[in-house]
């Protein structure tokens, strides 16, 4: 009889408290286990649709916060091979504002080969102007990396209809990382039998083994030197922007693509 009464009172106590403690006299949840937990059968949870879910092989049960039902998640862990490069960061940007240069804004240095040197700082590049929308931040996670930059723009000059002459303008565009030159290309746009000529400019730059962390890429261009241009008929040069009505901002816009390849060393945590 005493055993029966003890079981009865124990059951009533559990019903009143609505909490069960195993190896603890003061449970802090509906079921509080103080010790190892060995599950030999199924683990089933009620999902957000009030349905019982067992999950699938290799899934994890993930909390969705207080008041929300937990859910099963599949991990997406890439399979990396040692000492091989993988594309870790990829993005592209565009700009329709561009930069313009008048006759008085030429910046041809005495020696281009001496001035246009890799790792020279942006402040040493005379009247180079940055294309506003192409200054962007990217991140590097590994000490072994190769970062590729692909820049494309349209160069436009408002030459009149002067026929087949030697009237032309030299220009240059540089790709800078953290305001240091990593790539530079020069070009020339010539007058022709048609007024307001334009051309497409492409260049690809590469920088290796940047330090881990955030870096800033920017693109800057300059008008370098003019040839056989009459001072009474000034010519405006546009890079990434139109200077005459024969093309618009959609045609003349600039774009920059950034690809960071790395030998993985640091991995983001799978769960927060």
Phi, psi and omega in degrees: 000317180300320180296320180296315179297321181298315179297320181297311180294325178296318180296318178297321180296319178295321181294322182288321184278333181060019178225141180238128177245133176249118183065026174209132180279349183229077181298142181251007177211176181301324172228117183238111181254120177257089183148188181290149180237119182245113181257121182254351181240214183276151170245112186240135178235158176268121185275187184295341179264015180061030176248147179282129183231131179264350185075180179241174179304139175069016175265156177248147175271119188242132176288143175248019177098165183300133178086354180246144181291142175293164182218155177274136180232145176261127179286139176246086182253115181292151180264100182266141173259145184298141173064023176246147180274140178228147178287112184258323180230137178210126177202161178222151186222158179222162181210135178248000182278313178062195180221149179235152180222131174270179180300329185276000185252031177279146185227035182296119178285162178301318178229107181295322182297328179280324183281319184272069183248138180305138179078000171295144184283153184301326183297343181270002187260046169047235185263033171294139178240136178281139173283115195307311188281001182254012173268111187220157178259137173226163187240142176240134185252346187233152176283347176251105184210158172227120182248123181253140177236130176240115184246134177223138178207177175242132178256129189228136178225139182267051170299144171281183177281098187244006178076194183276087182238182178261019177290123182200169179224129170276143176220166176215147177229136180237147173256128184241139172241122185053040178063025173239136185293130175242342181198140177215138176227141178251154179211178181215133176246130186250150171290158181213188179289344176257144181282158174054059181290156175215158179215162177263131180248129178233142171207150180235130179241157180220137172224138185248149169053051171295156177293154179293141178126196182277142175224155181242127176256144175213158179236130180228145182228165181209153169272121189264309184198144179249152182229128174057037178258127180290125181298338178280349178233079184297151180237129177264136178253131176242135175237114184078013178206155181271147177239005176208167190280357183285345170224160181244184184292335177291317180290321188271357187299157179257156175219151178222130178245133182238124177235124178248116176257135183223153163272109189300134177232325183237132181244139174293149179295146181287321178237152180269000000 
